[in-house]
């Protein structure tokens, strides 16, 4: 299954931290060479209606709320590295 990472780019989530989360995901994939080894559908997502709980990130249908840098890294490790056996 191809992991699907959706990062809300509604104004509230984007300003609360998802602008940085997008950068973090892109950098993470590039540094580990995972953009070529793991198929990831990274897409922006408009408002999820969960603005008070933002920034919001959805991975394979599972919604994560108040996603900061640490949580974003944990999400990436869980959905990408464990799947590929990368350390």
Secondary structure as UniProt FT lines:
FT   STRAND          3..8
FT   HELIX           11..13
FT   HELIX           14..18
FT   HELIX           19..32
FT   HELIX           34..37
FT   STRAND          40..45
FT   HELIX           51..53
FT   STRAND          57..59
FT   TURN            60..61
FT   STRAND          62..64
FT   HELIX           69..76
FT   HELIX           77..81
FT   HELIX           82..84
//
